Structure formats: structure tokens, C-alpha cells
Amino acid sequence: MKRLSLITWCLGLWIALGAGKGLAATNGEFVSAAYQAFWNDEVQARIDRDIQAHRMADAVLHLPEILAGTEVTIEQTNHAFLFGGNAFLFGDLKSAEKNQRYAETFGSLFNAATVAFYWKTLEPERGKPRFAADSSYEYRRPPTDPVVDFLHSRGISMNGHAIIYGMRRWGHPEWMPEDRKAMEPIFEQHVSQLANRYRDRVQRWDVVNESIDQANRGLMPDDYTYKTFKWAEKYFPPSVALGINDCDIHGGPSRRYVEIVRDLIDRGVRIDTVGVQMHIYNASESQRIANGADLLTPAKIDAVLDCLRDAERPIHISEVTITAPDETEPGRQVQATLTRNLYRLWFSYPQVMGITWWNMVDGGAAAGEPSFSGLYDTNMMPKSVYQTLDSLINREWKTRLQVVAPPDKTITFRGFKGTYRVTWKDASGTSHHRGFKVN
């Protein structure tokens, strides 16, 4: 059997045996039989099939300059799918070592990041936005230029969150006039300022955040969701993706959300992505789920995603909080188990284009949010949930092959979608490499 055929056969066996089974199958002592029944072998096998169908593709690589029989290494260097986290604590962990470990998560684990652009803290004093590194300090709201510069240097795909947020607690500044018509040109100028400063360096934006419940958000310009998108279309380059973000996979008003999105599209608005959140804020909820409560089950998640699919736009699982029931190791294992199963299901769903973990460090959440929902503990040491995501993103879902070039110098394989590097040595021992994509 040729080496490439053996690799292909092993991949098929991996899928047939359900190598991607959730931790419910391997860490059963931390979750109940009732929980495992929701995430049973049939569900896991279906997820594996969908991952194989939707996240992998056939590749044909022709290397005319190579000698037949040469050993070739094929290595995936990045995912087409976006795995991200928010960068809200960038530079804020009180030691150089912790800050470096935090920053290096982007690139070593995540290929995407959400950058905080909350207007209220971005421009607390009118006309003096906190873009530059020497700007005043705000917890969880680092000056934006250093964050964007660092992420850009690492090739990380960025999501700006958010241009307009209707909730006054998080949204626009205190100096905003209490007059709908007076607000409008100020809103447009804000959109223009962000577009002119960042152009296409920030690849995606939540143009409007949480706009469904407009009646309870406070005073806003009339039809501000529509107008903000039109301003974004006007000022941002066409290559920048414009997204909307709202709702929750727990079973919020997803049908109403879809109706709002479709109405905006019908009115000529460009919406490129639809964001949906998933926050398990309450530690007791995590334990209830592990105990077998009928919450966030595969059937219920699929129902929400099937509804959002009617918006006919890629879906971003935009804000993920999965808190541990407590700070014990069994509690951390519950967090890891829930995370593995949820990520696998989301990754398998064809319309989902990315997943963003919300707070990466224990104790780094906003007031009222859980203190141990991070991937790292307070000392920036990786928790079980970090190891779970690292195993999925960097091992189970990343293609690496070693093959022997056949006589026709054409290598075929099936791999996860993304960017790749092929490497080989010629007869003199000189290394050669080439980049390519699988899509």
C-alpha cells in the first residue's frame, strides 16, 4: 500500500470510528448519563460526518519540478474557519510574562480576535478618542491602535466590536446630546472616523450590536440600525465585512432577529455576517447542563441555527461564555466537556463561519459575569478547557501529511480548508517550499 493511500485509509478509519467523539464519551465521570444521552454516539457520528463534509475538501497538488520518490511534507498553516477570542485584556495583566502569554494566544491557538471599540469608553471626552497607546486607562478597553497593530503583525483576522451599541450602559458616550436629530450626524461622523483610521486593517465589524429590543435601549436616532449600515457601506472599503450581532443560542428571539435582518437586506442594506451569542453566565447552569437538564442540547442548538440560516448569511458564533460550575478540577472538566461538544457541533454546521470565545482569563469578565469562565486561570496558566480547544483546533482539525511524490508528480489528498505549505528537498539537499490553499 502506498504511503498516501495508507494516510487516506487511516483518515477514513478515524472518521468511521468517530475519533472526534465528545468528552462526554471519554470523561463520563464528570457529566451525567442524562447529559451523555443528549450527546450520544449517533449525534457524535453525525457531527463527524458533517465536519468531514463541510470543513474538508479534496486537493490536487502538482509539483512538476520534484523528482518522483521524493519525500514531501504537507502542513496546514491556518484555518479558513475563524477561531477567535476577545482581546479586551491586551496589555492589562500586570506582568510582562502574563501579557506575553495572553498575546501569544492569538496565533498559537486563535486565528481571529474581537477588538473592543465600545464608543462610550473609546471617546469618553468628545473629540479625544482613545486610539493611541498613551491614551487613558479603561478596564477591558485597551487603546485600539496597539491592539490592531499587534494582531495585524500576527496575521490575525479582526472583528471590531461594535460601531454602534444601542444600550446606553455600554454604547455611546455620556456627552451625546439627548436629541434624535442632533445625534444623527455625530453617529455618521463616528462611522466615518473608524473607517478612515482603520480602512481594511480590521477585516470585519459588528456594525450594530443588540438592536432587537430598541424600545428599551434609550434614545437613539430614528431607524439607526439601517442608517448605521448605510454609513458603513459608504465609508468602509468593499472588502470589509459588515455584520450584525444579537440574540442568544439559548433560545432568544431568533425568528424576530431573522425578520429584522431580512428586512434590512430587502431595503438595500449590505449585511455580510449574522452574529449570535452563547453565554452560560451562571455556574449553576453549567452544573444543571452536566446533570442532564434539557438545555443547549444538540436538537435545541440546531433549531436556532436552522432558524438563523433563513437570514441567508454566514453565521458567526460571536460571543461564547462557558463557565465552570466551580474552580475544582472536576468543575473544570465539566467546562471542558461542554466546550468540546458545543464547538464540535458549531464547527460541523455548514453556515457557521467562526466561533469567538469571550473572556479568555478567569477574573477578566465584566461586572456581573462569571469569574472562572476563562481558558486560563488568574495566573495565566492553561486550564483543561484550553487543552480541549488546542487539541481540536491544532490537532484534530488541522491536516499534516508526509507523502512520497508519485511518478506523475501529482499529490491528491483531502484536508481541512485553509492555507498550506508544502516542503521538500532536492537531490542536493536544498529545501524548497510553496504555499497553497485548500478550499
Secondary structure by P-SEA (a helix, b strand, c coil): ccaaaaaaaaaaaaaaacccccccccccccccaaaaaaacaaaaaaaaaaaaaccbbbbbbbbccccccbbbbbbbcccccccccccccccccccaaaaaaaaacccccccbbbbbccccccccccccccccccccccccccccaaaaaaaaaabbbbbbccccccccccccccccccccccaaaaaaaaaaaaaaacccccccccccccccccccccccccaaaaaaaaaaaaccccccccbbbbbbccccaaaaaaaaaaaaaaacccccbbbbbbbcccaaaaaaaaaccccccaaaaaaaaaaacccccbbbccbbbbbcccccaaaaaaaaaaaaaaaaaaaacccccccccccccccccccccccccccccccccccaaaaaaaaaaccccccccccccccccbbbbbbcccccccccccccccccbbbbbcc
